Amino acid sequence: MNQLPLLSIEQSIDIYKEMHAKNPSFGMDIFDKDFKTDDFVILDNNGEGSSRPYSCCGHYILLLTLKGSIIRHINQHDYHIEEQSLQLLVPGVIYSFEDIGELQNSYIILFNREFLSSNLESLLEFHKLNPSSINMLGCEFARVKYMFEQINFEYKNRYDGYKEISKTFLIQLLLLLKRGKLSSLQIKSQNRAEQISSQYLDLIEEYYQTKKTVQEYADILEITPKYLSETVKDILNRSALYYIHIRILKELQYLLVYTKLSIKQISSTMNFENSSDLGRFFKRYEGVSPTKYRLSFQKP
């Protein structure tokens, strides 16, 4: 799999400045001239949204949705995020969001792996393999919100031991999120069609750079492409080919915006026959050429 250039916390903060208001009542003021990023940042998305394209970070992002609904796109997966939900984005995933209805408000924690102790690898690996969000109802939501607010309190006041106390709250949040995911997995047992669809999406993540046809994935799953197409359509409500193409498209968008690779180099990286084939594929979905798309995100 291609190694994308991953955004640091500092680079992510530059993006958040496009959608956050100054002087927040909760979280750090990223506009303060004395603000410095470390391995940990806590924020409130109190702005008006952003037109920024997909991002791919080298750090973790823990999001507690307080109100509003959004669609959060993570690689080729789409998650409908309701209020009072908790989700962890792991390093290396390409993600974006789109508002649906009321403007969303959420608490956000950014942290590097180094912020947590080394014995938490299995916990973070679990979340990497299970990226879904969990709805935190009633008292559980109040408990999670309280932990975010306690972390905010510690970083606002910076009393002795504030980092260690914040770490314990963050670990509790990750454990509660794991518990919610495990409960959800136990309640919902997948039938054969759901298993095939889930395996198909996982395989796309592994092979999207080299395998671009439904036939190739059907061969791996040892089923016919017709059966795979019909199953995916029934379960996911979109064609099987769509999920291959959308994963490739997200990679292309990220490479165009966040790297200086030429169109020819990107074409080679993504195993297109040539730049013209890449251009036709890209324009089919975006309506503009890769070059024009890239230029639209360059600062004047």
Buried (B, 14 or more C-beta within 10 A) or exposed (E): EEEBBBBBBEBBBEBBEEBBEEEBEBBBBBEEEEEEBEBBBBBBBBBEBBEBBBBBBBBBBBBBBBEBBBEBBBBBBEBEBEBBBBBBBBBBBBBBBEEEEEBBBBBBBBBBBEBBEEEBEEBBEBBBEBBBBBBBEEEBBEEBBEBBBBBBBBBEEEEEEBBEBBBEBBBBBBEBBBEBBEEBEEEEEEEEBBBBBEBBBEBBEEBBBEBBEBEBBBBBBEBEBEEBBEBBBEBBEEEBBBBBBBBBBBBBBBBBBBBEBEBEEBBBBBBBEEBEEBBEBBBEBBEBBBBEBBEEEEEE
